[in-house]
Amino acid sequence: MRTTLHTRRGTRGAAGRGPGRAVLAVVAAGALVLSGCGGGDKSEEDTPGGSEQTDAATVQLPKLNGEKIEVAAVWTGPEQENFTKVLKEFEKRTGASVTFVPAQDPIVNFLGTKIAGGQPPDVAMLPQVGALTQAVQKKWAKPVGAEAQAQLDKNYGNGWKTLGAVDGTQYGVYFKAANKSLVWYNAQVFENAGVEAPKTWKEFLDTAETISASGVTPVSVGGADGWTLTDWFENIYLSQAGPEKYDQLAKHEIKWTDPTVKAALTTLGELFGKKEFLVGGQDGALQTEFPKSVTQTFTGGDQPDGAMVFEGDFVAVNIAQTDAKIGTDAKVFPFPAVGAESPVVSGGDVAVALKDSKGAQALLTFLASTDAAKVWAGAGGFISPNKSLDVAVYPNDIQRDIAKALIAAGDDFRFDMSDQAPQSFGGTPGKGEWKALQDFLKNPKDVAGTQAKLESDAAKAYQS
């Protein structure tokens, strides 16, 4: 996944730890909290950051006057703008000068070029667990220092620390998390069509049928960005096949030709195979980038291009670029249950030091603190895995409830499957899983062919 205009992917962290564990505490918490969170408190929404924000520092940082620090990330648009606010706060606190370096996908290739040229950034924000593992294997990543580790131990659960570690050594700080199991919808369209938020996959398809009959195309899909399609598959697979199979497929312990994959693709094809359910049909979806898939759902009042868009909590960033108000015009429900329970797939971006410098370690320390998290949390479109962060800093009830559910999950969660895969399979545009699922969106009847292509690419990537 990506978090944001991305929320991408990544050690065989949480998903690899617990075959047989519950799908996720957030599944239960999220289903209870999110299904009823559509109303939103307008008075609180109008006061971003809540009433309990404080400028009192919770972490001490060194003075770095004159030091220059570069931070590379794939974030663009509002995400980049909001992360820059975090970096500005770090500059103010330390006296350092921090430069944001826009990275391209796949970020490991981008960093490899920088490192080969002798100009690595001080810190990189990696959107895949697999990218973190590669950075360690290539001996690029530096272990976190004592100060950053202290903040991690104070503010993070073991699950998120484990995700940032490789072979028992802590290398990363998960700064930005995501709940990637949400469907956002245009409330006026639902009201006009006389439908309510569906709880099951069958109800979801029935709701889409009713909305289509009302004159609005039901679902907006950002198929030009292959990562969104992996998220569709993963949510269906986790709910339908269960957590044990999910963990096995994530580690390629079972093949993509497995009957459970066939079942999940067949289920996904029930949506992707209906041209009238997708904005622009299959061809239009394949030409739609993620940001547009969101904005076209919340532009045009009660006659938008699409009624619903699936993706994580970071969708709020793109909704903010429209006139729609979260909680009134834009509401959300958990990804519908395909099996016994609704799934919850998590993702995140991890900060890793690529230089042994005082500045790099200081930035990791800051990013592991509540001081850094509250800067972006107050701006919206951001969920922090930092359990010490006061949820009052989030700008509306919907994001507060999503954050509460994430923290309530503790260590029992499933991380984005494609983010755990080798980047060549799970995180590269035009290749591997991204490309195979784009081809599937184009031809949803070709389940067997899609499985064969996925398995061929996975076998090469995992060196099976």
C-alpha positions, 0 to 999 in steps of 0.5 A: 500500500501506500500511505497517501497518494500512496501508501505503499508496502513492506520485513516480514513484520507483523504479518509474518509473526502470527499465523492463526491470530485474530484478523485484528483487534481493529476489525472489531473496534473499527466495525463498531466505531467506524460504522457509526462515525459518519455524523462527525462533530462539526464544532470539533471539525472546525477546530483542527487539532482540538483544544488540548494541543500544547507546544510543551516539548516532550523530547529534548533534541540537540542543537544542530545549528548549521547542519544540513539534513536531507530527507527523501520520500515518495510523498507528493502534494498535500502529503509532502506539504504536511510532512514539510511542516513536521520538518519545519518544526524540527528545524525550529527546535534544533537550528538545522536546515532540512531539505525534502528530496522527492523520490521516485518509485521504486524508492530502493532504486532511487536510493541506490542511484543516490548512494552509488553517486556518493550522495545518499540522503540522511534519512529516507521514508520507506513505504514498504517493509520489503524496502527496509529489509533491502536497505539493511541487506545492502548495508545502507541502513544504520541502526537507531541510536539510544535516544530514538530507541528510548522514544520508541520504547516509550511511545510504540507497541512491540508490533510496530517496533518489530516492523521496524527491525530486521534480525532483531536490530532496530533500524526504523521508526514507523512515523505514518500508519494507515488503516487501508480497509475503509470505503468513503462515500458521498452521503447525499448520493446514498441518501438520494438512492435510499441506501445505507452503509453495507456491512457485507460484500453481497450488501455492497454489490446490492448497494452499488446496483441501487446507486447505479439505478439512481443515475450515479456510477457506484464506484471510483477506482484509481486503477492507474496506480497499481497499489490501489488494486493490491489493496482491493485484493488484500482486503477481500483475501484477508476476509475470505481466506482468513489470517493464516492463509494471508500470512502464508501467501504474504511469505509465498509459503503457498502459491498464487495458484492456490484455490484461495487466490482463485476465490478472492479474484473471482469475488473481486471480479464481481465488481471489476467485471461490471462496467456500469459499476466503475467510473469510466468502466474498466478502461476509465478506471485504468486511466484514473490516478488515485487522487482523482479517484477520490476528488471525483467522488466528492465533486459535483454535489449529489451528482458526482462521477462516483458514489464510493471510493475505497482506500485508507484513512489518508483519503481525507487528504484528497477530500480536503481538496474539494468542498466536501466536509468530512462527517457530513458530505463525506462519510466512511464505513469499514470494508465489507465482510466477504467472510465472517468478519470485515478485514483490516489491513494496515500499512505505514511509512518507516524512517531510516537513517542512511548516514551515521550523523548526529542530525539523522539520529536526532530526526529519528528521535523527533519522528518517534516522539509525540511532538512530531506526530501531533504536527501532522495529525492536526493537519489531517490525513494522517494516523500515527502508530504512536500510542502516547499521542493524544487523539484530541489533536486529530481534526475530526471525529472520524480520524479520531475514531480511526486512530483509536481503533489502530492503537486498540489493535495493539500488536495483533494486526496484519500489515499490507501484503504487497508491502511485505513482498520483494519490491520487484513483485509488490512495489514496482509500477508496471511490474509484478503484482501491480501490473498483473492486477491492472491486467485483471481489471482490464479483463476480470474474467481471466482469473486463471491467467492472472493467477499464473502471471502472479505466481510466475512473477512471485517465484522469481521475486522470492527466488523460490 
